[in-house]
Amino acid sequence: MNIKIAITCVVMTLFIASAGIVTSTVLAQQSQNVHFIANLSGKSARPPNGPLRTMATGKGIFTVTNAGKTILYSINATKINHVDNVILVLYTRGHEYSPSNVVLLRTGPQNGATGPINGLLAQGNITSSSLVGPLKGKQISDLVKDMLDGKIDLWVTTTQRLHIAGKVTPAT
């Protein structure tokens, strides 16, 4: 009986220690520069563009800096016109069509629609005060966790009802 208790204690200790190592690793990564990317296309758009087709593509690059308190971003796009919004979207119910905006990187009401884009579309930084919707009042680490969990998409929308999108994933 004492052997079973001893084995149980060892197993529990190893489990707790491994959880601490995983948490420490994630925190250590956040204190360093961690990179995420989103490859954008019309095929990745949700909801789909329907019968309209777009040749537009793009790429978003996100870098966690400042001990995990800031995310620097740069969004490039090609063959797209009349962009009104560049947003990070959170899918809270799996990957259903139930998105919530969590970061507004560029909005039409503030900036107006663009002309033709073949290069840099938006750049800047995200801090906890940038978070909206379900992440409002939360920390950058919460956004990073959602990125790691595959819950964040980058959307580029246009006034022409076309958009390109892509999942934000860790850069390899």
C-alpha positions in Angstrom: 0.0 0.0 0.0 2.8 2.4 0.8 4.4 1.7 -2.5 1.2 2.8 -4.3 1.2 6.0 -2.4 4.8 6.7 -3.1 4.3 6.0 -6.8 1.3 8.3 -6.9 3.3 11.0 -5.2 6.1 10.7 -7.7 3.7 10.8 -10.6 1.9 13.9 -9.2 5.2 15.6 -8.6 6.4 15.0 -12.1 3.1 16.2 -13.5 3.2 19.4 -11.5 6.9 19.9 -12.4 6.2 19.4 -16.2 3.3 21.9 -16.0 5.7 24.4 -14.4 8.2 23.8 -17.2 5.6 24.4 -19.9 4.4 27.6 -18.3 8.0 28.8 -17.8 8.8 28.0 -21.4 5.8 30.0 -22.7 6.7 32.9 -20.4 10.3 32.8 -21.4 9.3 32.8 -25.1 7.1 35.8 -24.5 10.0 37.7 -22.9 11.9 37.0 -26.1 10.8 38.0 -29.6 8.2 35.4 -30.7 7.0 35.6 -34.3 3.6 34.8 -35.8 2.6 35.0 -39.5 -0.7 35.0 -41.4 -0.7 34.2 -45.2 -3.6 35.9 -46.7 -5.7 34.8 -49.7 -9.3 34.9 -50.9 -9.5 31.2 -50.5 -8.9 31.5 -46.7 -11.7 34.2 -46.3 -14.5 33.2 -44.0 -17.2 33.7 -44.9 -16.1 32.9 -48.4 -16.2 35.7 -51.1 -18.9 33.7 -52.9 -19.0 33.9 -56.7 -16.5 36.8 -56.6 -12.9 35.9 -57.1 -9.8 37.9 -56.0 -6.2 37.5 -57.0 -5.2 39.5 -53.9 -2.8 38.0 -51.5 -0.9 39.2 -48.5 1.1 38.4 -45.4 0.9 39.6 -41.8 3.9 39.4 -39.5 3.5 39.8 -35.8 6.4 40.0 -33.3 5.9 39.8 -29.5 8.3 42.2 -27.8 8.8 44.2 -24.7 8.7 41.2 -22.3 5.4 40.1 -23.8 3.6 43.5 -23.4 3.7 44.6 -27.1 3.1 43.0 -30.5 4.7 44.8 -33.5 2.9 44.1 -36.7 3.4 44.7 -40.4 0.7 43.8 -43.0 1.6 43.6 -46.7 -0.9 43.0 -49.5 -0.8 42.8 -53.3 -3.5 43.2 -56.0 -6.1 44.7 -53.7 -8.0 48.0 -53.8 -10.5 49.9 -51.7 -9.3 48.3 -48.4 -11.4 49.6 -45.5 -10.6 47.3 -42.6 -7.6 45.3 -41.3 -8.6 43.4 -38.2 -7.7 40.5 -36.0 -10.7 38.2 -35.4 -11.2 35.7 -32.6 -13.3 32.6 -33.2 -14.8 31.8 -29.8 -16.9 28.8 -30.8 -14.4 26.6 -32.5 -14.1 27.6 -36.1 -17.7 28.4 -36.8 -18.9 31.6 -38.4 -19.0 33.4 -35.0 -16.1 35.9 -35.2 -15.5 38.7 -32.8 -13.1 41.6 -33.5 -10.3 41.7 -31.0 -7.9 44.2 -32.6 -8.7 46.9 -35.2 -5.4 47.5 -37.0 -6.8 49.8 -39.6 -10.4 51.0 -40.0 -12.2 52.7 -42.9 -14.1 55.1 -40.7 -10.8 56.5 -39.3 -8.7 56.2 -42.5 -11.0 55.9 -45.4 -10.7 53.3 -48.1 -7.3 52.9 -49.7 -6.3 53.1 -53.4 -4.5 50.2 -55.0 -2.2 48.3 -52.7 0.9 46.4 -53.7 3.1 46.5 -50.7 2.8 47.8 -47.1 -0.9 48.1 -46.0 -0.6 48.7 -42.2 2.1 48.6 -39.5 2.2 49.5 -35.9 2.1 48.0 -32.4 -0.6 46.3 -30.3 -0.7 46.8 -26.6 -3.3 45.7 -24.0 -5.2 49.0 -24.6 -5.6 48.1 -28.3 -7.7 45.0 -27.4 -11.5 45.2 -28.0 -14.4 42.8 -27.9 -13.9 39.7 -25.8 -10.3 40.6 -25.1 -11.0 44.1 -23.9 -9.4 44.6 -20.4 -7.1 41.6 -20.9 -3.4 41.3 -21.5 -1.3 40.7 -24.6 -0.5 37.3 -23.2 -4.2 36.4 -23.7 -4.0 37.4 -27.4 -0.8 35.4 -27.7 -2.5 32.3 -26.2 -5.4 32.6 -28.6 -2.8 32.9 -31.5 -1.1 29.8 -30.2 -4.4 28.0 -29.9 -5.3 28.8 -33.6 -8.2 31.0 -32.7 -7.1 34.3 -34.4 -7.5 35.2 -38.0 -6.3 38.3 -39.9 -8.9 39.8 -42.2 -8.4 42.5 -44.8 -11.8 43.7 -46.1 -12.7 46.0 -48.9 -15.6 48.3 -49.8 -16.1 46.0 -52.8 -17.3 43.1 -50.6 -14.1 41.1 -51.2 -11.7 40.2 -48.6 -8.6 38.1 -47.9 -7.8 36.4 -44.7 -5.5 33.9 -43.1 -4.9 32.1 -39.7 -2.3 33.7 -37.5 0.2 30.9 -36.6 3.6 30.6 -35.0 6.4 31.3 -37.5 8.7 28.4 -38.1 
